[in-house]
Amino acid sequence: MLFSDLSLSPALLKALPAMITVPSRVQQLAIPAILNGQDVLALAQTGSGKTYAYGLPILQRISQTSALSLAAVLIVPTRELAQQVAQNLQPLAQSLGLRVEHVCGGEAIECQIERLTTPANILVATPGRLLALAQQGVVTFSQVQSVVLDEADRLLDMGFINDINSLISMMPVGQKLLLSATMPAVLNELAQQILSATHVHIEAQVLNSAVDDIAQIVYHVNKGSKAQALIHLVQANQWQQVLVFVNAKADADALCKKLLKAGVKAAALHGDKEQVLRSQTLEQFKSGQFSVLVATDVLARGIHIDALPVVINFDLPAQAAVYVHRIGRTARAGLAGVALSLTSHSEMAYLEAINTLTTQALPLNELVGFAVTDKPLSGSSKRAPRDKQANRRTMNKRSASDFVKRKPTR
């Protein structure tokens, strides 16, 4: 099937990037239903083209109604995703004489209010900022035809359910689209609440699965050896672009310092960074100004980096579904990629959960030069015995001067 078989405008098709030639499965299934005005729940892998799956038909529907005001609202979980979706849709909108704008936290609301004085046909937004603008009367939804919840499961994971319910209550009856890579129970409940009973349910792949073109490798290493193992892998393979995921903001900064000390060009990205710095860092990574980006899950959803070859889980995520989204940063648009995970004894339960969710058994591999010497966790201890021994060894390495008898102070 070709895009020209989907009843899309020639102007839209001409505006598509040159590398986009054949519609993905989710695009083949979703575009006709959305063009027909139906509600849609689409489940598709990260990197499978969901933005164009809803963006193309929504733009076409707006162009056919000669809308002069806000006609579609796209709600996304993160600032980076809002920017990316707007950037992807902007050239397509321009081909039809339409305007796309985006608003999110991290930017002065006054600047956004000023931009919105020029009407936008499509608004891409994070929930909190959109609700604030709506409550101030800056954004009105009276002419909205379509509402999209992109990365819907992440919106719920991040606690946006109340904001979403408030926003939906302000919307007129119209088309509702939910798109996600996973289907937790809470998302199913939301779908039942806001979608019509005759909505189209699309599963473009095996639920909760990863893209076939991702080579998934799990290395079993000591917890204390992870940083050196990462440095070894990056240097030995001479990778020029690697996205590394950690679970905590402080860990991102600490790991970045270790990489820089080892001579690896790296930067950290997490929610405590100012939005301007976050955007700048991401653009520098995309352009190859440094080779390793250490990030928390602020980047796990929706961010597209052209031909990103390698994703590494320095920490396995506590939620198995997050693993699917993390590794989906590579092998996008039909390209191949590698997803490595550095796993210690304390993360085995997370690995089991990932295997269960994805219905695949990821074998543990030994990383040459990094033999596992830690002991498995026992039921009575939260830390591996080896870790406690390491602490005692560290204490014994203090200077001899620490043991010189000192006179008591008064």
C-alpha positions in Angstrom: 0.0 0.0 0.0 1.1 3.6 -0.8 0.1 6.9 0.9 -1.6 7.8 -2.3 -4.0 4.9 -1.7 -5.3 6.5 1.5 -7.4 9.3 0.0 -5.0 12.0 1.3 -4.4 15.4 -0.4 -1.7 15.5 -3.0 -0.4 18.6 -1.2 0.0 16.7 2.1 1.7 13.8 0.3 4.2 16.1 -1.3 5.0 17.7 2.0 5.9 14.4 3.6 9.7 13.9 4.3 11.4 12.1 1.5 12.3 9.1 3.7 8.6 8.5 4.4 7.4 6.5 1.4 5.2 3.6 2.5 2.7 3.9 5.3 3.3 1.8 8.5 0.7 -0.6 9.7 -0.8 1.8 12.2 -1.0 4.5 9.5 -2.7 2.1 7.1 -5.3 1.2 9.8 -5.8 4.5 11.5 -5.9 7.0 8.7 -9.1 5.8 7.0 -11.0 5.6 10.3 -9.9 9.1 11.3 -10.8 10.5 7.9 -14.3 9.1 8.4 -14.6 10.9 11.7 -14.6 7.8 13.9 -13.2 7.6 17.4 -10.0 5.5 17.5 -8.0 3.6 20.2 -4.7 2.8 18.5 -2.1 0.6 20.1 1.2 0.6 18.2 4.9 0.2 19.0 7.0 3.2 19.8 8.6 4.5 16.6 5.9 3.1 14.4 4.6 6.4 13.0 1.7 7.3 15.3 2.1 11.1 14.8 1.5 10.9 11.1 -1.2 8.2 11.7 -3.4 10.9 13.4 -1.7 14.1 12.0 -2.3 13.5 8.3 -6.0 12.7 8.5 -6.7 15.5 11.1 -5.0 18.1 8.9 -7.0 16.9 5.9 -10.3 17.1 7.8 -9.5 20.6 8.9 -8.6 21.8 5.4 -11.9 20.5 4.1 -13.9 22.5 6.6 -12.2 25.8 6.0 -11.7 26.2 9.7 -10.4 29.6 10.8 -10.0 28.8 14.5 -8.8 26.0 16.8 -10.0 22.7 15.3 -7.8 20.1 16.9 -6.1 19.7 20.3 -3.2 17.2 20.7 -2.4 16.5 24.3 1.0 14.9 25.1 2.9 14.1 28.3 6.2 16.0 27.9 7.5 19.3 26.7 10.0 17.6 24.3 7.2 15.5 22.7 5.0 18.7 22.3 7.8 20.4 20.5 8.6 17.4 18.3 5.0 16.8 17.3 4.6 20.4 16.4 7.8 20.4 14.4 6.7 17.2 12.5 3.3 18.6 11.6 4.2 22.2 10.8 5.4 21.6 7.2 2.4 19.5 6.5 0.1 22.2 7.9 1.8 24.9 5.9 1.2 22.9 2.7 -2.6 23.3 3.4 -2.4 26.9 4.6 -2.9 25.8 8.2 -1.1 26.8 11.4 0.3 24.6 14.2 1.3 25.9 17.6 2.5 24.3 20.8 2.4 25.2 24.5 3.9 23.6 27.5 5.4 24.2 30.9 8.9 25.6 31.2 8.2 28.7 29.1 6.7 31.9 30.3 2.9 31.7 29.8 2.9 35.4 28.7 5.0 34.5 25.7 2.5 31.7 24.8 -0.5 34.0 25.2 1.2 36.5 22.8 1.7 33.7 20.2 -1.9 32.6 20.5 -3.2 36.0 19.5 -2.6 34.6 16.0 -5.2 31.8 15.7 -3.8 28.3 15.4 -5.7 25.4 13.7 -3.9 22.8 15.7 -2.6 23.2 19.3 -0.1 20.7 20.7 0.1 20.9 24.5 1.0 19.4 27.8 -2.1 19.0 30.1 -1.2 21.5 32.9 -0.4 24.4 30.6 -3.3 23.8 28.3 -5.7 23.8 31.3 -4.2 27.0 32.7 -4.7 28.7 29.3 -8.2 27.4 29.0 -9.1 28.6 32.5 -7.8 32.1 31.7 -10.0 32.1 28.5 -6.9 32.4 26.3 -7.8 29.0 24.6 -11.4 28.1 23.8 -12.6 24.8 22.5 -16.0 25.6 20.9 -14.8 24.8 17.4 -12.7 21.8 18.2 -13.4 18.8 16.0 -10.7 16.3 17.2 -9.0 15.7 20.5 -5.9 13.4 20.6 -4.3 11.9 23.7 -0.9 10.9 22.4 1.2 8.5 24.6 -2.0 8.1 26.6 -0.6 5.6 29.0 2.2 7.9 29.9 -0.3 10.8 30.5 -1.9 8.6 33.1 1.3 7.3 34.6 2.4 10.9 35.2 -0.8 11.7 37.1 -2.5 13.9 34.5 -5.9 12.1 34.8 -7.6 15.0 36.6 -6.3 17.6 34.2 -7.4 15.4 31.3 -10.9 14.9 32.7 -11.2 18.7 33.2 -10.1 19.4 29.6 -12.4 16.8 28.1 -15.3 18.2 30.0 -14.6 21.6 28.2 -14.6 20.0 24.8 -17.6 19.8 22.5 -18.8 16.3 21.4 -16.4 15.4 18.6 -13.8 12.9 17.5 -11.6 11.5 20.3 -8.3 9.6 19.6 -6.2 7.7 22.0 -2.8 6.4 21.0 -0.4 4.3 23.1 2.2 1.6 22.9 0.8 -0.2 26.0 -2.6 -0.9 27.4 -2.8 -0.7 31.2 -6.1 -1.2 32.9 -6.4 2.5 33.8 -6.2 3.4 30.1 -8.9 0.9 29.2 -11.1 2.6 31.8 -10.4 6.0 30.3 -11.2 4.7 26.8 -14.5 3.4 28.0 -15.3 6.8 29.5 -14.5 9.1 26.6 -14.7 7.1 23.4 -17.9 6.3 21.6 -19.3 2.7 21.8 -18.6 2.3 18.1 -15.0 3.4 18.2 -12.4 1.7 16.1 -9.9 -0.5 18.1 -6.5 -0.9 16.4 -3.7 -3.1 17.5 -0.9 -2.7 14.9 1.3 -5.3 16.6 1.5 -7.8 19.4 0.5 -5.8 22.5 3.4 -4.5 24.6 6.0 -5.8 22.2 9.1 -4.1 20.9 10.0 -3.4 17.3 11.4 -6.5 15.6 14.5 -4.6 14.3 15.8 -3.9 17.8 18.5 -6.3 19.0 18.0 -6.7 22.7 20.9 -7.7 24.8 21.1 -8.0 28.6 24.5 -8.0 30.4 24.7 -9.3 33.9 27.1 -7.1 35.9 27.9 -6.1 39.4 26.0 -3.0 40.5 29.2 -1.2 41.3 30.7 -2.1 37.9 28.0 -0.5 35.8 29.8 2.8 35.1 33.0 1.1 34.0 31.1 -1.4 32.0 29.3 1.5 30.2 32.5 3.3 29.5 34.1 0.1 28.2 31.1 -0.5 25.8 31.1 3.0 24.5 34.8 3.2 23.9 35.3 -0.4 22.6 32.5 0.0 20.1 33.4 3.6 19.2 29.7 4.5 19.3 29.1 8.1 18.2 25.5 8.4 19.5 24.2 6.6 22.6 21.2 7.3 24.7 21.6 6.0 28.3 18.6 5.8 30.6 18.8 6.0 34.4 16.0 6.1 37.0 17.0 9.1 39.1 17.9 12.7 38.3 20.9 12.7 40.7 22.2 9.5 39.1 22.1 11.1 35.6 24.4 13.9 36.8 26.7 11.6 38.7 27.0 9.2 35.7 27.7 12.0 33.3 30.6 13.2 35.5 32.1 9.7 35.4 31.8 9.6 31.7 33.4 13.0 31.2 36.2 12.0 33.6 36.9 8.9 31.4 37.1 11.1 28.3 33.7 10.3 26.9 31.8 13.4 25.7 28.5 13.3 27.5 25.6 15.4 28.9 22.8 14.8 31.3 19.1 15.6 30.7 16.3 15.4 33.3 13.3 17.3 34.7 15.3 19.6 36.9 17.0 21.2 33.9 15.6 24.5 32.6 13.6 24.0 29.4 15.9 26.1 27.4 18.9 24.0 28.5 16.9 20.8 27.8 16.1 21.8 24.3 19.6 22.9 23.6 21.1 19.7 25.0 18.8 17.6 22.9 19.7 19.5 19.7 23.4 19.2 20.5 23.0 15.4 20.9 21.1 15.1 17.7 23.8 17.1 15.8 26.6 15.0 17.2 28.3 17.5 19.4 28.7 14.8 22.1 28.3 11.1 22.0 26.4 10.0 25.1 23.2 11.5 26.5 22.3 10.3 30.0 18.6 10.8 30.6 15.8 10.0 32.9 12.4 8.9 31.5 11.6 12.5 30.4 12.9 11.2 27.0 11.4 7.7 27.1 8.3 8.7 25.2 7.9 10.1 21.8 11.2 11.7 21.1 12.6 10.9 17.7 16.3 11.0 17.0 17.1 10.1 13.4 18.9 6.8 13.1 19.8 6.5 16.8 21.9 3.3 16.8 22.1 2.4 20.5 20.0 2.7 23.7 21.3 1.5 27.0 19.4 0.9 30.2 22.0 1.7 32.8 19.1 1.0 35.3 16.2 -1.2 34.4 12.9 0.6 35.0 10.6 -0.4 37.8 7.7 -0.4 35.4 8.0 -3.0 32.6 6.1 -0.8 30.1 8.7 1.9 30.4 11.3 -0.5 29.1 9.3 -0.9 25.8 9.2 2.9 25.4 12.8 3.4 26.3 14.2 0.9 23.7 11.7 2.3 21.2 14.0 5.3 20.8 16.1 3.2 18.4 15.1 1.2 15.3 12.6 3.9 14.2 11.1 4.2 10.8 12.2 0.8 9.7 15.9 1.2 10.7 17.7 -1.3 12.9 19.0 -0.6 16.4 20.6 -2.1 19.5 19.1 -2.0 23.0 21.5 -3.0 25.8 20.6 -3.4 29.5 23.1 -3.5 32.4 21.5 -5.7 35.0 22.6 -6.4 38.6 21.2 -9.0 41.0 18.9 -6.4 42.6 17.1 -5.8 39.3 16.2 -9.4 38.5 12.6 -8.9 39.5 12.4 -6.0 37.0 13.8 -8.2 34.3 11.2 -10.9 35.0 8.5 -8.3 34.8 9.8 -7.2 31.4 10.0 -10.7 30.1 6.4 -11.3 31.3 5.0 -8.1 29.7 6.8 -8.6 26.4 6.3 -12.4 26.3 9.9 -13.0 25.6 12.8 -14.4 27.6 15.8 -12.1 27.5 18.8 -14.2 28.4 21.5 -12.9 30.7 24.9 -12.5 29.0 28.3 -12.1 30.5 30.2 -9.0 29.6 33.9 -10.0 29.0 36.1 -8.5 31.6 33.3 -7.8 34.0 32.7 -11.1 35.8 29.8 -11.1 38.3 31.1 -11.5 41.9 28.2 -10.1 43.8 25.9 -12.6 45.5 22.2 -13.0 44.7 19.9 -11.2 47.0 18.4 -13.2 49.9 14.9 -12.8 51.1 16.1 -11.2 54.4 18.5 -8.6 52.9 17.8 -5.7 50.6 21.4 -5.5 49.5 23.7 -8.1 48.1 26.2 -9.5 50.6 29.1 -8.5 48.4 27.9 -4.9 48.5 28.2 -4.9 52.3 31.7 -6.4 52.1 32.7 -3.7 49.7 31.6 -1.1 52.2 33.7 -2.7 54.9 36.7 -2.7 52.5 36.2 0.9 51.7 36.1 1.8 55.5 39.4 -0.1 55.9 41.1 2.0 53.2 41.0 5.2 55.3 44.3 6.9 56.0 46.3 5.5 58.9 46.2 9.0 60.4 42.5 8.4 61.1 43.5 5.8 63.7 46.0 8.0 65.6 44.7 8.6 69.1 43.6 12.2 69.4 43.4 14.2 72.6 39.8 14.8 73.7 38.6 18.3 73.0 36.8 20.5 75.4 
